[in-house]
Amino acid sequence: MSRYWRNAKVDLTQADIVAALRAHGDSVYLIGQPVDLLVRTRSVWWTCETKTPGKNEKRRQQIQREHEADCIANNAPHFTVKSVDEVMRARNIVLGAEVM
C-alpha cells in the first residue's frame, strides 16, 4: 500500500443524493471504496455509486462493471445513480415497491 494519500473526488450529485436518502430515514455511510455509499433502508443493506452526469462515460463504464460484478458475487443490491430521482427509484426497488 502506498504511503501517499490522495483525496477522492466527490461527485457533484452526491450531497443531494445523501440528503434525500437521509430525509427518508435511511442510514447512509460514505465509504468511498469500492463504492461511494453504503445504505441501510429499513433492514436491507445496499451499495450505491453516485455519478456526475455526462463526464468520463467510457472510463466509468469499465470501472462500474467491476463494482457491479463484486456486488453480484456477494449477493449485494447495487445501483449507480446520477440524480435524486434515480436513487429514489433504486430505494423503491430495494423495498420491493418497484420492479427493475
C-alpha positions as CSV (number, residue, x, y, z in Angstrom):
1,M,0.0,0.0,0.0
2,S,1.3,3.4,-0.9
3,R,2.1,5.8,2.0
4,Y,0.8,8.7,-0.1
5,W,-2.8,9.6,0.3
6,R,-5.0,11.2,-2.4
7,N,-8.3,12.7,-1.6
8,A,-11.0,11.2,-3.8
9,K,-13.1,13.5,-5.9
10,V,-16.7,13.6,-4.8
11,D,-19.4,13.5,-7.5
12,L,-21.5,16.7,-7.8
13,T,-24.7,14.9,-7.1
14,Q,-23.6,13.0,-4.0
15,A,-24.6,15.6,-1.4
16,D,-28.2,15.8,-2.8
17,I,-28.5,12.1,-3.0
18,V,-27.3,11.5,0.6
19,A,-29.6,14.2,1.8
20,A,-32.6,12.7,0.1
21,L,-31.9,9.2,1.5
22,R,-31.4,10.5,5.0
23,A,-34.7,12.6,4.7
24,H,-36.4,9.2,4.1
25,G,-34.9,7.8,7.3
26,D,-32.2,5.7,5.7
27,S,-28.7,5.3,7.2
28,V,-26.1,6.4,4.7
29,Y,-22.3,5.8,5.1
30,L,-19.8,7.5,2.9
31,I,-17.3,4.7,2.3
32,G,-15.6,5.8,-1.0
33,Q,-14.1,2.4,-1.9
34,P,-15.1,0.2,-3.6
35,V,-18.3,2.2,-4.0
36,D,-19.4,5.6,-2.8
37,L,-22.2,4.8,-0.4
38,L,-23.4,2.0,1.9
39,V,-27.1,2.5,2.6
40,R,-29.4,0.8,5.0
41,T,-33.1,1.1,4.1
42,R,-35.1,-0.5,6.9
43,S,-33.3,-3.8,7.4
44,V,-31.8,-4.0,3.9
45,W,-28.2,-3.0,3.1
46,W,-27.3,-1.9,-0.4
47,T,-24.5,-0.1,-2.2
48,C,-24.8,3.0,-4.3
49,E,-22.4,4.6,-6.7
50,T,-23.1,8.3,-7.4
51,K,-22.0,9.8,-10.7
52,T,-21.9,13.3,-12.2
53,P,-24.0,13.1,-15.4
54,G,-22.1,13.2,-18.7
55,K,-18.5,13.1,-17.5
56,N,-15.9,10.4,-18.4
57,E,-18.6,7.9,-19.5
58,K,-16.2,5.4,-21.2
59,R,-13.8,5.1,-18.3
60,R,-16.7,5.0,-15.8
61,Q,-18.4,2.1,-17.6
62,Q,-15.4,-0.3,-17.2
63,I,-14.9,0.6,-13.5
64,Q,-18.6,0.3,-12.9
65,R,-18.8,-3.2,-14.4
66,E,-16.1,-4.3,-12.0
67,H,-18.0,-2.9,-9.0
68,E,-21.2,-4.5,-10.1
69,A,-19.5,-7.8,-10.6
70,D,-18.2,-7.7,-7.0
71,C,-21.7,-6.9,-5.7
72,I,-23.3,-9.6,-7.7
73,A,-20.7,-12.1,-6.5
74,N,-21.6,-11.2,-2.9
75,N,-25.4,-11.0,-3.4
76,A,-25.5,-7.3,-2.5
77,P,-28.0,-5.0,-4.2
78,H,-26.1,-2.3,-6.1
79,F,-27.2,0.8,-8.0
80,T,-25.5,3.5,-10.0
81,V,-27.3,6.8,-9.8
82,K,-26.9,10.3,-11.3
83,S,-29.8,12.1,-9.6
84,V,-32.2,12.1,-6.6
85,D,-35.0,10.7,-8.8
86,E,-32.8,7.7,-9.7
87,V,-31.8,7.0,-6.1
88,M,-35.4,7.1,-5.0
89,R,-36.2,4.6,-7.8
90,A,-33.4,2.4,-6.5
91,R,-34.7,2.7,-3.0
92,N,-38.2,1.6,-4.1
93,I,-36.6,-1.4,-5.8
94,V,-34.8,-2.4,-2.6
95,L,-38.1,-2.1,-0.7
96,G,-39.9,-4.2,-3.3
97,A,-42.2,-1.3,-4.3
98,E,-40.9,-1.2,-7.9
99,V,-39.8,-3.8,-10.4
100,M,-36.5,-3.3,-12.3
